[in-house]
Amino acid sequence: MRFRSLAKNSIFVRIFIACVVPFICVFLILALAINQVAYYTITDVVIETSLTFANEIAERINDDHDNTRALLEWVSDRLITVDPSNPNAVTEISDFLHSLLVATPYLHCIWFVFEADGFYENEHLSMDFVRSDGEIILLFDLDLDILHDPVLAPWYVIPYNTGEVWFETADYYDYGIGGGHMYTDTVSMPLIRNGQTVGVAGIDTLYENQFHFIGATDIAYERTLKLLTRDGEIVYSGDNTFVTEFIYDLQYADNDIINEALNSDHHSIIDAVSPIYGVRSVMTFTPVYAEHASQQLYLYIDMPANELLRPASYTTQMIIIISIASLLVLGILLLLIIRHTLKPVQKLTETANRIADGELDTDVALEIEGIGGPSDSLNEIVMLSNSMKKMIDRLRHAQALEIREQALVAENDMLDRLNTMKNLFFQDMSHDFKTPLTVISVNILDSVHMLDYEVDFNELRENLNNAQSEIMRMSRMVDNTIKQAAGQGTRQGMAPLDLAILLREGAETYRTLLERNGNTLILDIPQTLPKVYGSADTLFLVISNILSNATRHTRNGEITISASSGEKGIHVSVKDTGAGIKPELLPSVFQRGVSESGSGLGLSICKSAIDAHNGTISIESELNKGTTVYFTIPVITDNKS
């Protein structure tokens, strides 16, 4: 249980990781270094082996040429001294060549052809002694037509026609005795009697016997060694595989890489996928520089990469075992060393976490006092606990100051919002009172003027009634404001009403004010309209604000009030022929404070009122031609109370 607790502790984990990670890194670097050293060391061995083998193959080819040529010269001298008219000549030649082939095991074939003088009745004589499965087989009567074909038998045609010695490396021939095709070095020379070429003699040395030392050489690793021509033909293999095939045709061959290596006159080492094994391998292509060779040969060695790293595997295994044991010992030592240290540190960590969560109460402080003491040998932890006590005191003080500061900020924000609301309220109320006061003032002044002159009692009564209506409306506005302040809702006075009556009352109320500016009031309002649900005072305020704006900006013009019923409700428009609104102000004309000459509150109040009635409001204006304000109020439907 104690170990589990320590293992879960982040400090223990960090210390353990701090010790283990460098150790693991050193192990990985060491293992990688061992593998790399082994890889390059064995690669150097392969390179050195390929160069050594290539030199030895070249020496074998050169020695074979020199020895075989000397032997063939001796054989030719014996052959041309035989009397072709002697009835025992054939037997004599046969016995001689047979005994010679038995005495020289490295030779594979001795052959000759006489075609000019003939023996007895024969037009020509040919003998071919071939070694096969430990026996020597004698073949007769070669076809002269084939022998004189320079493509099929250059080893015969060239010596016969030119009188020169012919030497061909990696000659590909099927002797017709089983075993398939074989690769040999062939030396042939003309048989000259009395200054005339009468035939050709030759000796073949089999590659299988000539280079068997390659396959027998053990370099302690799995590998393949093959002898190739520049065309990629495999003429010899240490394990007798793929002979007569082309390396380009192997299953995993990368022809571009192989072609580049076989067309180079220098030693090539390639780290790529093996055409034989199909895995990553180290391949060497080493030119065989034989002085008398008729074509360029290459020694090909292929060793899989896992074979190169095999020497390092045992060392790597030992390092792994030692590392695991060291890690176990290190873990136990760390557990014993850290065990006593982690106990007080763990308490301090738990306390710090509680402090981070805001628990600055007495219990936490008492828990801190339980850590350390005069007898505690961990002086640093005791000092840390004392510092934590002081930190808690400062945090408590800072927390109290922060709480007080936050309360003051909240109070200031509340006061700012209240002050803003107060200013907006006074602005709206002053604007709302301004319009009826203007109407009252105009009607009273007009009545006073009547008293100075001839009195029209009907007009006087109308003026006084208009003033009385505005005074009552102002009284209702004040009463609604008081009720709203008392928390009695914002929908006081909402009821079904006839908007046609309300529009006519507004028009008559403002008629005197309109006519004083020389304007003509035109009403296009039906006698009755469908009922709408709303506040008469609020909608009258909308009509008043729109008419007030039209009167203020229109001189000696026309102001037309129109109303009609549509699918979406009652459509109302107030059109004037006044100064109009500047185009740049038109998009924001319903925003608070946007106005060219007034307070910028009238249309903003109108939009708020229409929105409260679920209606819509819009405006069109053209500078110096006039303005039209449209608004729509929904009608009462059958399913609405």
C-alpha positions in Angstrom: 0.0 0.0 0.0 2.8 2.4 0.8 4.5 1.7 -2.5 1.2 2.3 -4.3 0.8 5.6 -2.5 4.4 6.6 -3.4 3.9 5.5 -7.0 0.9 7.7 -7.4 2.8 10.7 -6.0 3.9 13.0 -8.8 7.2 13.9 -7.0 8.2 10.2 -6.8 7.3 9.7 -10.5 9.3 12.8 -11.5 12.4 11.7 -9.6 12.1 8.2 -10.9 11.7 9.4 -14.5 14.6 11.9 -14.0 16.9 8.9 -13.1 15.5 6.3 -15.5 15.2 8.3 -18.7 18.9 9.2 -18.9 19.7 5.5 -18.2 17.4 4.4 -21.0 18.8 7.0 -23.4 22.3 5.8 -22.7 21.2 2.2 -23.3 19.5 3.1 -26.6 22.6 5.0 -27.8 24.8 2.2 -26.8 22.7 -0.5 -28.5 22.5 1.7 -31.6 26.2 2.3 -31.6 26.9 -1.5 -31.2 24.5 -2.2 -34.1 26.1 0.4 -36.3 29.7 -0.7 -35.5 28.7 -4.3 -36.2 26.9 -3.3 -39.4 29.9 -1.3 -40.8 32.4 -3.9 -39.6 30.7 -6.8 -41.3 30.2 -4.6 -44.4 33.9 -3.9 -44.5 34.5 -7.7 -44.3 32.1 -8.3 -47.2 33.9 -5.6 -49.3 37.3 -7.0 -48.5 36.1 -10.5 -49.3 34.6 -9.4 -52.7 37.8 -7.7 -53.7 39.9 -10.7 -52.7 37.6 -13.1 -54.5 37.5 -10.9 -57.6 41.3 -10.8 -57.8 41.5 -14.6 -57.3 39.0 -15.2 -60.0 40.9 -13.0 -62.4 44.1 -14.9 -61.5 42.3 -18.2 -62.1 41.1 -17.0 -65.5 44.5 -15.7 -66.5 46.3 -18.9 -65.2 43.7 -21.0 -67.0 44.3 -19.2 -70.2 48.1 -19.5 -70.0 48.1 -23.2 -68.8 45.4 -24.3 -71.2 47.0 -22.6 -74.1 50.4 -24.2 -73.4 48.7 -27.6 -73.1 46.7 -27.0 -76.2 49.9 -26.1 -78.2 51.4 -29.4 -77.1 48.3 -31.3 -78.0 48.1 -29.6 -81.4 51.7 -30.6 -82.1 50.9 -34.2 -81.4 47.7 -34.1 -83.5 49.3 -32.8 -86.7 52.1 -35.4 -86.5 49.5 -38.2 -86.8 49.5 -39.9 -90.2 45.9 -39.7 -91.4 46.4 -42.7 -93.7 47.4 -44.9 -90.8 44.5 -47.2 -90.0 45.3 -47.0 -86.4 45.4 -43.2 -86.3 42.0 -42.8 -84.9 42.7 -45.2 -82.1 46.0 -43.6 -81.4 44.5 -40.1 -81.1 41.6 -41.4 -79.0 43.9 -43.1 -76.5 46.1 -40.1 -76.3 43.4 -37.6 -75.6 41.6 -39.9 -73.2 44.7 -40.5 -71.1 45.4 -36.7 -71.2 41.9 -35.9 -69.8 42.3 -38.5 -67.1 45.6 -37.1 -66.0 44.3 -33.4 -65.8 41.2 -33.4 -63.7 40.7 -29.6 -64.0 39.9 -30.0 -67.7 36.3 -30.6 -68.8 36.6 -31.2 -72.5 39.2 -31.7 -75.2 38.1 -31.7 -78.8 39.5 -31.4 -82.3 38.3 -31.4 -85.9 40.2 -32.4 -89.1 38.3 -31.4 -92.2 40.8 -30.9 -95.0 42.8 -34.2 -95.3 40.3 -36.6 -93.8 41.0 -40.1 -92.5 40.4 -43.0 -94.8 37.2 -42.5 -96.6 35.9 -39.8 -94.3 35.8 -36.2 -95.4 36.6 -35.0 -91.9 37.3 -36.4 -88.5 36.0 -34.9 -85.2 36.4 -36.1 -81.6 35.0 -34.5 -78.5 36.1 -36.0 -75.1 33.7 -34.7 -72.4 33.9 -35.4 -68.6 30.5 -36.3 -67.2 29.7 -37.8 -63.7 33.3 -39.0 -63.3 33.4 -40.7 -66.8 34.8 -39.5 -70.1 32.5 -39.7 -73.0 33.6 -39.6 -76.6 31.5 -37.8 -79.2 32.0 -38.0 -83.0 31.0 -36.3 -86.2 30.4 -32.6 -85.5 28.3 -30.8 -88.2 30.7 -28.8 -90.4 27.9 -26.4 -91.4 27.3 -25.4 -87.8 31.1 -25.2 -87.1 31.4 -22.6 -90.0 28.6 -20.4 -88.6 30.4 -17.4 -87.1 27.5 -16.7 -84.7 27.1 -20.2 -83.4 30.7 -21.3 -83.4 33.1 -18.3 -83.2 35.5 -20.5 -81.2 35.9 -22.6 -84.4 35.4 -20.1 -87.2 37.9 -17.5 -86.0 40.9 -19.8 -85.5 40.2 -21.7 -88.7 39.8 -18.5 -90.8 42.4 -16.3 -89.1 45.0 -18.7 -87.8 44.7 -17.0 -84.4 44.2 -18.4 -80.9 40.7 -18.0 -79.6 39.9 -17.5 -75.9 36.4 -16.9 -74.6 35.3 -16.5 -71.0 31.9 -17.6 -69.8 31.1 -19.7 -72.9 27.6 -21.1 -72.8 27.3 -24.6 -74.2 25.2 -27.8 -74.0 27.4 -30.8 -74.7 24.4 -33.0 -75.2 25.3 -35.4 -72.4 22.8 -34.3 -69.9 23.0 -31.8 -67.2 21.9 -28.9 -69.3 24.0 -25.9 -70.4 27.4 -25.2 -68.8 29.7 -22.2 -68.6 33.3 -22.7 -69.5 36.4 -20.9 -70.5 37.3 -22.1 -74.0 40.8 -21.9 -75.7 41.0 -23.0 -79.3 43.7 -22.8 -82.0 44.2 -23.8 -85.6 45.7 -27.2 -86.7 48.3 -26.3 -89.4 49.9 -29.0 -91.5 52.4 -28.1 -94.2 51.4 -24.4 -93.9 47.7 -25.2 -94.4 45.0 -25.0 -91.8 43.4 -28.4 -91.7 41.3 -28.1 -88.6 40.9 -26.7 -85.1 41.6 -28.1 -81.6 40.3 -26.8 -78.3 40.1 -27.3 -74.5 37.2 -26.3 -72.2 37.6 -25.6 -68.5 34.3 -25.8 -66.6 33.4 -23.0 -64.2 31.8 -25.4 -61.8 35.3 -26.9 -61.2 37.3 -23.7 -61.7 35.6 -21.5 -59.1 34.4 -24.1 -56.6 36.6 -22.3 -54.0 34.0 -19.5 -53.9 31.2 -21.7 -52.8 33.4 -23.6 -50.4 34.6 -20.4 -48.7 32.8 -19.9 -45.4 32.6 -16.3 -44.1 30.3 -17.4 -41.1 27.1 -15.6 -42.4 24.3 -16.4 -44.7 25.1 -14.9 -48.1 25.1 -15.7 -51.8 28.0 -15.3 -54.2 27.5 -15.3 -58.0 29.5 -14.5 -61.1 27.7 -12.3 -63.6 28.3 -11.0 -67.1 27.8 -7.3 -67.9 24.4 -8.3 -69.4 23.3 -9.6 -65.9 23.6 -13.3 -66.9 24.5 -15.6 -64.0 27.3 -17.8 -65.2 28.3 -19.3 -61.8 26.7 -19.5 -58.4 28.3 -20.7 -55.1 25.0 -22.5 -54.2 24.2 -23.6 -57.8 21.0 -21.5 -57.9 19.8 -19.3 -60.7 22.6 -20.4 -63.1 21.8 -19.5 -66.7 19.2 -16.9 -65.5 19.5 -13.2 -65.6 19.6 -11.2 -62.4 17.2 -8.6 -63.9 14.5 -11.4 -64.1 14.6 -12.3 -60.4 11.5 -11.5 -58.4 12.7 -8.6 -56.3 15.2 -7.1 -58.7 15.5 -3.3 -58.9 16.8 -3.1 -62.5 17.9 0.5 -62.3 20.2 -0.1 -59.3 21.6 -3.3 -60.9 22.1 -1.8 -64.3 24.0 1.1 -62.8 26.3 -1.3 -60.9 26.9 -3.5 -63.9 27.8 -0.6 -66.2 30.4 0.7 -63.7 34.1 -0.1 -64.0 34.5 0.4 -60.3 33.5 -1.6 -57.2 29.9 -0.8 -56.1 28.3 -1.4 -52.7 24.5 -1.0 -52.4 22.2 -1.0 -49.4 18.8 -1.9 -50.9 16.3 -4.7 -51.3 17.9 -7.9 -52.3 16.7 -9.3 -55.7 17.2 -12.8 -54.2 16.0 -12.6 -50.6 13.5 -9.7 -51.0 14.7 -8.0 -47.8 17.2 -5.2 -47.1 20.7 -6.4 -47.9 24.2 -5.2 -48.5 25.1 -6.1 -52.1 28.5 -5.7 -53.8 29.3 -5.7 -57.5 33.0 -6.1 -58.0 34.6 -6.1 -61.6 36.8 -9.0 -62.4 39.8 -7.6 -64.3 41.1 -10.7 -66.1 43.7 -9.8 -68.7 42.6 -12.4 -71.3 38.9 -12.4 -70.6 36.7 -11.9 -73.7 33.9 -10.1 -71.7 33.7 -8.2 -68.4 32.6 -10.3 -65.4 31.4 -9.2 -62.0 31.4 -10.9 -58.7 28.1 -10.4 -56.9 27.8 -10.9 -53.1 24.5 -10.5 -51.4 24.2 -10.5 -47.6 20.9 -9.7 -45.7 21.1 -6.8 -43.2 19.9 -9.1 -40.4 23.0 -11.2 -41.0 25.2 -8.2 -40.6 23.6 -7.3 -37.3 23.7 -10.9 -35.9 27.0 -10.5 -34.1 25.5 -7.6 -32.2 22.4 -9.5 -31.1 24.0 -11.3 -28.2 25.6 -8.2 -26.9 22.3 -6.3 -27.2 20.5 -9.1 -25.3 23.0 -8.9 -22.5 22.6 -5.1 -22.3 18.8 -5.5 -22.1 19.2 -8.1 -19.2 21.6 -5.9 -17.4 19.5 -2.8 -17.9 16.3 -4.5 -16.6 18.2 -5.6 -13.5 19.7 -2.2 -13.0 16.3 -0.5 -13.3 14.9 -2.8 -10.6 17.8 -2.1 -8.3 17.5 1.6 -9.0 13.7 1.6 -8.3 14.2 -0.1 -5.0 17.0 2.4 -4.0 14.8 5.3 -5.0 11.9 4.0 -3.0 14.1 3.6 0.1 15.7 7.1 -0.3 12.6 9.0 -1.2 10.1 7.3 1.2 10.9 9.5 4.2 11.2 12.6 2.1 7.9 12.3 0.3 5.7 12.0 3.4 5.9 15.6 4.6 6.1 16.8 0.9 2.9 15.0 0.2 1.2 16.8 3.1 2.5 20.1 1.8 1.2 19.3 -1.6 -2.3 18.4 -0.3 -2.3 21.7 1.7 -1.2 23.7 -1.4 -4.0 22.1 -3.4 -6.6 23.1 -0.8 -5.2 26.7 -0.8 -5.5 26.7 -4.6 -9.1 25.8 -4.2 -9.7 28.8 -1.8 -9.8 26.8 1.5 -8.0 29.3 3.8 -9.8 28.2 7.0 -8.4 27.2 10.4 -8.3 23.4 9.6 -5.8 23.9 6.8 -3.6 26.1 9.0 -3.6 23.5 11.8 -2.6 20.8 9.3 0.3 22.9 8.3 1.4 23.3 11.9 1.6 19.5 12.2 4.4 19.4 9.7 8.0 19.6 10.8 9.3 20.6 14.2 12.5 21.1 16.2 13.4 17.5 15.9 12.7 17.2 12.2 15.9 16.7 10.2 14.2 18.0 7.0 15.0 21.7 7.7 14.1 22.8 4.1 10.6 21.4 4.4 10.1 23.0 7.9 11.1 26.3 6.3 8.7 25.7 3.5 5.8 25.0 5.9 6.6 28.3 7.8 6.6 30.2 4.5 3.3 28.6 3.6 1.8 29.9 6.9 2.8 33.5 6.1 1.5 33.1 2.6 -1.9 32.0 3.9 -2.1 35.1 6.0 -1.3 37.3 3.1 -3.7 35.5 0.9 -6.5 36.0 3.5 -5.8 39.7 3.6 -5.6 39.9 -0.2 -8.8 37.9 -0.5 -10.7 40.3 1.8 -9.4 43.3 -0.2 -10.3 41.7 -3.4 -13.9 41.0 -2.2 -14.3 44.6 -1.1 -12.9 45.9 -4.4 -15.3 43.7 -6.3 -18.2 44.9 -4.3 -17.3 48.6 -4.9 -16.9 47.9 -8.7 -20.3 46.2 -8.7 -21.9 49.2 -6.9 -20.3 51.7 -9.2 -21.6 49.7 -12.2 -25.1 49.7 -10.7 -24.9 53.5 -10.1 -23.7 54.1 -13.7 -26.6 52.0 -15.1 -29.1 53.8 -12.9 -27.8 57.2 -13.9 -28.0 56.2 -17.6 -31.5 54.9 -17.1 -32.5 58.2 -15.4 -31.0 60.3 -18.2 -32.9 58.2 -20.8 -36.1 58.5 -18.8 -35.8 62.3 -18.6 -35.0 62.6 -22.3 -38.0 60.5 -23.2 -40.4 62.3 -20.8 -39.2 65.7 -21.9 -39.7 64.8 -25.5 -43.1 63.2 -24.8 -44.3 66.3 -22.9 -42.9 68.7 -25.5 -45.3 67.8 -28.3 -48.6 68.1 -26.2 -47.3 71.3 -24.6 -46.7 72.7 -28.0 -50.2 71.9 -29.0 -51.6 73.4 -25.8 -49.5 76.5 -26.3 -50.6 77.0 -29.9 -54.3 76.5 -29.1 -54.2 78.9 -26.1 -52.4 81.6 -28.0 -54.8 81.3 -30.8 -57.7 81.7 -28.3 -56.0 84.7 -26.7 -55.8 86.3 -30.1 -59.5 85.8 -30.7 -60.2 87.7 -27.5 -58.4 90.7 -28.9 -60.5 90.6 -32.0 -63.8 89.2 -33.1 -64.5 86.0 -31.1 -65.6 82.8 -33.0 -67.0 80.8 -30.1 -67.0 77.5 -32.0 -63.3 77.8 -32.9 -62.6 79.0 -29.4 -64.4 76.0 -28.0 -62.4 73.7 -30.4 -59.1 75.2 -29.3 -59.9 74.8 -25.7 -61.1 71.2 -26.2 -57.8 70.4 -28.0 -55.8 71.9 -25.1 -58.0 70.0 -22.6 -57.3 66.7 -24.5 -53.6 67.2 -24.5 -53.7 68.1 -20.8 -55.6 64.9 -20.1 -53.2 62.9 -22.2 -50.3 64.4 -20.3 -52.1 63.4 -17.0 -52.4 59.8 -18.2 -48.7 59.8 -19.2 -47.7 60.8 -15.7 -50.1 58.3 -14.2 -48.7 55.5 -16.4 -45.1 56.5 -15.4 -46.0 56.3 -11.7 -47.6 52.8 -12.2 -44.6 51.6 -14.1 -42.3 52.8 -11.3 -44.5 50.9 -8.8 -43.9 47.7 -10.8 -47.4 47.4 -12.1 -46.4 46.4 -15.7 -45.8 48.1 -18.9 -49.0 47.2 -20.8 -51.4 49.6 -18.9 -54.2 51.0 -21.2 -53.9 48.2 -23.8 -57.4 47.6 -25.3 -59.1 47.1 -28.7 -59.4 50.4 -30.5 -60.4 51.9 -33.9 -57.2 53.4 -35.4 -59.3 55.5 -37.9 -60.8 57.5 -35.0 -57.3 57.9 -33.4 -55.8 59.2 -36.6 -58.6 61.8 -37.1 -58.3 63.0 -33.5 -54.5 63.4 -34.0 -55.1 65.2 -37.3 -57.6 67.6 -35.7 -55.4 68.2 -32.7 -52.5 69.3 -35.0 -54.6 71.0 -37.6 -54.1 74.5 -36.1 -50.3 73.9 -35.8 -50.1 72.7 -39.3 -52.1 75.6 -40.8 -50.0 78.2 -39.0 -47.0 77.1 -41.2 -49.2 77.5 -44.3 -49.6 73.7 -44.7 -52.7 71.9 -46.0 -53.8 68.8 -44.2 -55.2 66.0 -46.4 -56.9 63.0 -44.8 -57.4 59.7 -46.7 -58.9 57.6 -43.9 -61.9 55.3 -44.2 -64.8 55.8 -41.8 -64.1 52.5 -40.1 -61.1 50.1 -39.9 -60.7 46.7 -38.3 -59.9 46.9 -34.6 -56.3 46.8 -33.4 -55.1 45.9 -29.9 -53.0 48.6 -28.4 -52.6 51.6 -26.2 -54.4 54.7 -27.5 -52.0 57.1 -25.7 -48.9 55.3 -27.1 -50.2 55.2 -30.6 -51.4 58.8 -30.4 -47.9 59.7 -29.3 -46.6 58.0 -32.5 -49.0 60.0 -34.6 -48.1 63.2 -32.7 -44.3 62.7 -33.2 -44.6 62.0 -36.9 -47.0 65.0 -37.5 -44.7 67.2 -35.3 -41.7 66.3 -37.5 -43.7 66.9 -40.7 -45.0 70.3 -39.4 -41.5 71.4 -38.4 -39.8 70.6 -41.7 -42.7 71.6 -44.1 -43.6 75.2 -45.1 -46.5 76.0 -47.4 -46.9 72.4 -48.4 -49.1 69.4 -48.0 -49.3 66.8 -45.2 -51.3 63.7 -46.1 -52.5 61.0 -43.7 -53.6 57.8 -45.3 -54.8 54.5 -43.8 -56.0 51.2 -45.3 -56.6 47.6 -44.3 -54.4 44.8 -45.6 -53.5 41.2 -45.0 -50.8 42.1 -42.4 -52.9 44.7 -40.6 -53.7 48.4 -40.7 -51.3 50.3 -43.0 -50.7 54.0 -42.1 -48.6 56.5 -44.0 -47.9 60.2 -43.2 -46.5 62.0 -46.3 -45.1 65.6 -46.4 -43.7 67.8 -49.1 -41.0 69.3 -46.8 -37.2 69.5 -46.8 -36.6 65.7 -46.7 -33.7 63.8 -45.0 -30.1 63.7 -46.1 -29.3 60.3 -47.7 -26.5 59.5 -45.3 -28.8 59.9 -42.3 -31.6 57.8 -43.7 -30.3 54.2 -42.8 -29.9 55.2 -39.1 -32.8 57.6 -38.7 -34.6 55.3 -36.2 -31.5 55.1 -33.9 -31.5 57.2 -30.7 -29.9 60.6 -31.1 -29.7 60.6 -34.9 -31.2 63.9 -36.2 -30.2 66.8 -38.4 -31.8 69.5 -36.3 -33.9 68.0 -33.5 -33.1 65.8 -30.4 -33.1 62.6 -32.4 -35.6 60.9 -30.0 -38.9 61.2 -31.9 -38.5 58.5 -34.5 -36.6 56.2 -32.0 -39.6 56.5 -29.6 -42.0 55.7 -32.5 -40.1 52.6 -33.5 -40.1 51.3 -29.9 -43.8 51.9 -29.6 -44.6 50.2 -32.9 -42.3 47.2 -32.0 -44.2 47.0 -28.7 -47.4 46.6 -30.7 -45.8 43.8 -32.9 -45.9 46.2 -35.8 -43.4 47.5 -38.4 -42.2 51.0 -39.3 -40.2 52.3 -42.2 -39.4 55.6 -43.9 -38.7 57.0 -47.4 -37.3 60.4 -48.1 -35.9 62.5 -50.9 -34.0 65.7 -50.2 -36.0 68.9 -50.9 -39.0 66.8 -52.0 -40.4 65.4 -48.9 -40.6 62.4 -46.5 -43.1 59.5 -46.0 -43.3 57.5 -42.8 -45.1 54.1 -43.0 -46.2 51.9 -40.1 -48.4 48.8 -39.8 -50.3 47.6 -36.7 -51.8 44.0 -36.7 -55.5 43.7 -36.5 -57.4 41.6 -33.9 -58.1 38.1 -35.3 -60.8 35.6 -34.3 -58.5 33.6 -32.1 -57.1 36.7 -30.2 -58.9 37.9 -27.1 
